[in-house]
Amino acid sequence: MTQTTEAAQAPEDSRPVRPAPSRRVHRAWFVAAVTFVTIIGAAAFRSLPGLLIDPLHQEFHWSRGTIGAAVSINLALYGLTAPFAAALMDRFGIRRVVAVALTVIAVGSGLTVWMTAVWQLMLCWGLLVGLGSGSMALAFAATVTNRWFTERKGLVTGILTAASASGQLVFLPLLSWIVTEHDWRPAAVTVSLAALAVVPFVWLLMRDHPADVGQMPYGATEFVPKPEPVRGAARRAVTVLFSAVRTGPFWLLAGTFAICGASTNGLVQTHFVPAAHDHHMPITAAASLLAVIGVFDVVGTIASGWFTDRFEPRRLLAVYYALRGISLLFLPMLLAPTVHPPMIFFIVFYGLDWVATVPPTLALCREQYGEDSAIVFGWVLASHQVGAALVAFLAGVARDHFGRYDVVWYTSGALCAAAALMALVIRRRRPAVPVPAVSPAPA
């Protein structure tokens, strides 16, 4: 009895014994809620790049390809930082890494107000915001899910993934109005303040592990002690990568997710507003359409998490990519000066599929790579952002060269068809079957 009492009064970093069952809401759901709000705050900056292409082009006379290059740096670092951030969370804790990341985002976005040269755009929006946002990537959601949940992982992954779309939903109409009525600089300041405002919530309410509050992960049947901090975060991230690249499923997952990034963040999120503006659609109307995509993305992603808990993730991925490719092939015919019913149908259809690929992709990473799945998913996410970065740049170059975006939409649709085929050939990992011991033959 004495040992139990002492364990219950131990500090956060100790390893208490298994607590008695409680009917209260499990602490994991509060941690998931804080994570949701945090990702929403960080997602504010992701609403801005597509709104800045035309204002920066008009004020500084920078080409769309040049502006797209800065966005490409941001998107690439967003992905390449993720696996190292997951390892850093194992070393220093979730709270510290996320709080620093949000501060870096706020500083980078705020400093763009005083920029006058392209290299400053590359430094502030590309480097600083890219590094900060990379630490807030979906590897963060994967780390929280893996630590705090044993059951409902697919559903929680869907909810946390949808947080990014919710951030876009909340901030995009506001930012587009600010850019149109008050210039782009107040919009950049708004993003900076939004990211900074989330820091106190993370520091005060987030916890690194269920053992910190003397609880089991949600759905667990036995207590899980908090692991010791893992030193050598960078070495671990690289080691996990070298191990994963020797397996076929990694390349298929990375390839499909690269196409996912190319057809979402790199293309639609970055270039939809200027593409619609090319057809004389007002910027505020185009931005509102992107916000509607965010509405239906929340529904689609949460539903995808629910489906992932119940259906084969490979088949889900194939269906998602096939449907996305079909929708992108029709988009050039739908762009017009006004919003009409076929465009609304595209927005709803495409929005349901925006990042519905994340829950099944993360489920496949867990199936294939176990305890290293969060870091492996970080590297898979890196491929997502590299694909997004390439298309963000190449789509701008294509617009400068051809004067329109049509070829980019058609190419992206074809790539989605290839991703659907790649998803179907990812092999299922079979659990190891123990070999029964052979009894010695009788003498």
Disulfide bonds with the S-S distance in Angstrom:
none
